[in-house]
């Protein structure tokens, strides 16, 4: 069976429909976030071409927003890379958690899906990705919301880039983006290890907020991830007793 035939299989289409419908209400939150990111990239001094290049290549709103102040300040490249890696460390956990959902998928398909992985898609697809046998269904279930997320992100970031000087600050789009992140975080925090990670990471970031170059945020990210790992290990140990 060819790759095209596989992707047009009934299982793939059924998974794609279910994944898209499930993610569609949540995807609305991407709109203000993408616009804010587009505006921020332009405000940091990037040309429209540079901004869209960053948006397509990086495709990670938190990392983009986190490194823009460093770009504007002329910080060294190594620091920008370190900051982006620190912000995106959560995807190491996400990837490890969802990896079994791609059993039977080739290495090229995994690379593509890895680039498309976002917080929202991870949150809504994880359970069924791990507990569904059909490879084609799982792939469709993941790719449909992922590609929709990618299209929304690129399109509305372009809107932000194009209309950066015309969007009223009174709209407070950055606040809407924060709400969208909270919608993702709160359901995930029901699990005890995730709750520990959120509390430790958030508390550390707030306590160290006075550090220069927003380093307190990045220390908080690392502390939250380590705390989450420790809580998960402790929970597994207690369950084995």
N, C-alpha and C positions, 0 to 999 in steps of 0.2 A: 504493500500500500504506500503510495507516495505521500510526502509531507502535506501537500495540498488536500489530498483526499482524506487524510487523517483529520485535518483541521476542519473539514466540512462534514465530518461524521456526525450522526445523530447525537452521540454522547457529548461531543465537543459543543455542539450548538445548544444542547440542553443545559450544560454547565455554564456556558456563556450567558444564556438568558437569566439563569438564576443568580449568578454572580453580579450581573449588571443591575438587575432589579433590586437586589439587596443593598448594593453600594450607592445607588442613585440618590437617595435622600441625603446621605452623608456627604456626597460630593459637592453639594451646594456650598459647604464650608471652604472649599478650595478657591472659590471665586474671589472673595475679598483678600485672602492670603496671597493669591497670585498677583492681584492688582497691587497690593502693598509692596510685594517683592519687586515688581516691575518699576514702581515709582522709586523705591529705595536704590535700585541699581543705577537709575538715571541720576538721582540726587548725589550718588557717590562719585559721579564724574565719568561713568562708563558711557560710551557712545551707544546708540541703539543696536548696532551690529555686535559690539562687545557684550552688551547686556543679554541679547538673545543667544549669543554663543555660550555664555555662562549658563543661561537657563537650560539650554538643551544638553550641554555636556555634564553639568553638575546635577541638575534635576533633584535638588534637595533644598527646600525653602529655608529650613533652619540654618543649614550650613552657609547658604548664600547670605542670609541676613546677618549671621554671626561674623562673617569675614569682611563684609562691606566696610565697617568702620576701620578695619585694618588697611584695606585697600586705599581708602580715602586718606588715611594718615601716613601712607607710604611705608608701612611696616615691612620687615623682611619677609621674603617668600616662605622661609621655613616656618615662621610663626603662623602665617596664614594656613599652611598645610596642616600644622599641628592642631590649630583651632578647628579646622574642618573635620579632621579625624576624630577629635574629642567629641564634637557635637554628634557625629554620625556613629559613635561607638554602639549606640542602641541597635543598629542594624546587624551587628555581630550576633546579638541575642535573638533578634527577629529571625535572622537567617538560620541559626541553629535550631530554633523552635519549629520552623516551617519546612525544613529541609526534606523531611520524609514525605511531604506532600508532592515532591517532584521526583519520586522514585519512578524509574522507567523513562525519564526525560533526558535527552542527550545533553552533552556539555554545552553546546551552542545555545540550546533552549534555556538552560539554567543561567547562562550569562545574560541573556536578554531579560529573563524574568528577574534576575538580581538587580539589573539597572532600573527596572520598572517598579520594584518593591517600594511601597510607601507605608506610612503609619496606618492610614485608614484602610487600605487594602489588606494589610496584615491582620488588623483587628477583626474585620468582617469575614475573612476567608479561612483563618487558621483552623478552626474546628473541623470543618468539612474537608479541607485539604488533607488532614491527617486520617480521617475515618472513611474515605471513599476509595473504593478499589479501582474504578475505571480511570486509567491515565488520561484519556482524552477528555473526560468530564472534568477532572481536576484542572487540566491545562486551560480549558475554556472558562472554567469558574474563576481562575486567577487572571487570565489575560483580558477578559472583557472589562472588568472594572479598572484594571491597571492601564489599559490603553485609553479608556475614557478619562481617567485621572490625568494621564500625560497630555491628552488633547486639551482638556480644560486648563491645565497649568500653563501650557505654552500660549494658548489663545488669550487668556486673561492677563498673563504677564505682559504680552505684547500690547494689550489695552493700557496697562499701567505705564509702560514705556512711552507709548504714543501720546498719552494724555497726562503725563506727570505734572505739568504745570497748570492743568485745568481742573484737577479734582480738588474740591474744597476740603480743607483740613477738618472742618466741622463734621464731616462724614465719619471720622474716627474709624477708618477701615482697619487700622492696626489692632483696635480693640476687638473687632469682629473676628479677626484671625486668631486672637488669643482664645476667644470662646470656642472656635472650631477645634483648637487643640485640646481644650478641656473636655469637649464632648468625646474625644477619643480616649483621653486619659482616665476619666472617672470610671467607665465600665471596666477597663483593664485593671484598675486599682482594687477591684473586689478580691482578687487573689492576694493572699498574705505576702508572698515575696515581692509582688509588684507594689503593694502598699508600702512595704518597708523601703523599697527603692525610691518611691516618690517622696516619702517623708525625709529620708536621709539626704537625698539629692537636693530637694527643695530647701531644706533647712540649712544645708551647707552653703548653697548658693546665696541665700539671704544673709547668712552670717559673714560671708566673705565678699559681700557686694562692693565694699570699698576698695578692693584690689584694683590696680590699673589694668587697662586693656581687657576688662571683663573677665579676668582670669578666675574670679570667684565662681562664675557660671560654669567654667570648664572643670574646675576642681569638684564642683557639685555634681556634674555629670559622671565623672569617674567614681566619686564616692557613692553615688546612687547605684551605679552598675555593680560595684563591688559588694555593696550591701544586699542588693537583690540576689547575687550569686550565693552569698553566704546564707541568706534566709532560705533560698531554695535547697541548698545542701542540708541545712538544719532540718527543714521540713521532711526531706527524703529520709534523713537519719531517724527522725522521730517515727515516721511511718513504718520503718523497718524494725522497730523495737517490738 
